[in-house]
Amino acid sequence: MEKPTFIQVNEAAGPTQAADLQLCRVIMDALGQAYPGYLWGVGVNHEAGVLKITLNVPQLLRKGMGEAGFLLHITTAIGPGGAKKVLSAAGEILERYRLPRERAPDDWMMRAKLGGYDGANMILKSKY
């Protein structure tokens, strides 16, 4: 199994810091197994009850446009069918960048940069 390449904990502090980091690791392991080689970002905030999954494309981050992602309720992610919903959200991010839902190709960052982000039919509110 390829190790995840990135963990991000959004301002984890206080009494939920350990739980935030633990859930980040679980989600990163799942993303690393399902879609190895991509640069995933995961942020968890138990106090707010949400988690964020992003595909980080460094060339686009510098331009302020490389962090498209999904915001999910933690109860959705850890509830029945939660793993499938998390992987589905991550897979949709890949598809919006026109990237394959499998091991990352060597040139995935360039493909994401050249292919752009397809925001068609995007809803700004989670269906979960």
C-alpha positions in Angstrom: 0.0 0.0 0.0 1.3 3.4 -0.9 1.4 5.9 2.0 -0.8 9.0 1.8 1.3 12.0 0.7 -0.5 14.7 2.7 -2.5 15.2 5.9 -4.0 18.5 6.7 -5.8 19.1 10.0 -7.7 22.4 9.9 -6.8 24.2 13.1 -7.1 21.1 15.2 -6.8 22.1 18.8 -8.4 21.6 22.2 -10.3 18.6 23.3 -11.1 17.2 19.8 -7.5 17.4 18.4 -6.8 13.7 18.9 -10.1 12.7 17.4 -9.6 15.0 14.4 -6.2 13.6 13.6 -7.4 10.0 14.1 -10.2 10.5 11.6 -7.9 12.2 9.2 -5.6 9.2 9.2 -8.4 6.8 8.7 -9.7 8.7 5.7 -6.2 9.3 4.3 -5.5 5.5 4.5 -8.8 4.8 2.6 -8.0 7.4 -0.1 -4.4 6.1 -0.4 -5.7 2.6 -1.0 -8.4 3.5 -3.4 -6.7 6.3 -5.3 -2.9 5.9 -4.6 -0.4 8.6 -5.8 -2.7 11.6 -5.6 -2.0 14.5 -3.2 -5.1 14.4 -0.9 -5.9 16.9 1.8 -8.2 16.0 4.6 -9.4 18.4 7.3 -11.6 17.4 10.2 -13.4 19.5 12.7 -15.4 17.5 15.3 -16.6 20.7 17.0 -18.3 21.8 13.7 -19.2 18.2 12.8 -17.6 18.3 9.3 -14.7 17.0 7.3 -13.2 18.4 4.0 -11.6 16.3 1.3 -9.5 18.1 -1.3 -7.2 17.2 -4.2 -4.3 19.5 -3.9 -2.7 20.5 -7.2 0.4 22.5 -6.3 0.6 24.5 -9.6 -3.0 25.6 -9.1 -2.7 26.3 -5.4 -0.2 29.0 -6.1 -2.8 30.6 -8.4 -5.4 30.3 -5.7 -7.5 27.8 -7.6 -6.3 24.3 -6.8 -8.2 23.2 -3.8 -11.6 22.0 -5.0 -13.2 19.5 -2.7 -16.1 18.2 -0.7 -17.4 19.1 2.7 -19.2 16.2 4.4 -20.8 15.7 7.8 -18.7 13.5 10.0 -21.8 11.4 10.8 -22.1 10.7 7.1 -18.5 9.6 6.9 -18.6 7.3 9.9 -22.2 6.1 9.6 -23.6 3.3 7.5 -22.1 3.3 4.0 -19.8 6.2 5.1 -16.6 4.8 3.5 -18.4 4.4 0.2 -19.6 8.1 0.3 -16.1 9.4 1.2 -14.6 7.4 -1.7 -17.4 8.5 -4.0 -16.7 12.2 -3.1 -13.0 11.8 -3.8 -13.7 10.0 -7.1 -15.9 12.8 -8.2 -13.1 15.3 -7.5 -10.9 13.2 -9.7 -13.5 13.2 -12.5 -13.9 16.9 -12.3 -10.2 17.3 -12.9 -10.6 14.7 -15.7 -8.3 12.3 -13.9 -8.7 8.5 -13.6 -10.3 6.8 -10.6 -7.3 4.6 -10.1 -3.5 4.9 -9.4 -2.4 8.4 -10.2 -0.6 8.7 -13.5 2.9 10.1 -13.3 1.8 13.3 -15.0 -1.5 13.8 -13.0 -0.6 17.3 -11.8 0.0 18.5 -15.4 -3.2 16.8 -16.6 -5.2 18.5 -13.8 -3.6 21.9 -14.7 -4.2 21.5 -18.4 -7.6 19.9 -18.2 -8.9 22.4 -15.7 -11.7 21.9 -13.3 -15.2 21.0 -14.6 -17.6 22.7 -12.2 -20.7 21.9 -14.4 -23.7 20.6 -12.4 -21.8 21.4 -9.2 -24.0 22.0 -6.2 -22.7 24.2 -3.4 -24.5 22.4 -0.7 -23.8 18.8 0.3 -26.5 16.2 -0.4 -25.4 14.3 2.6 
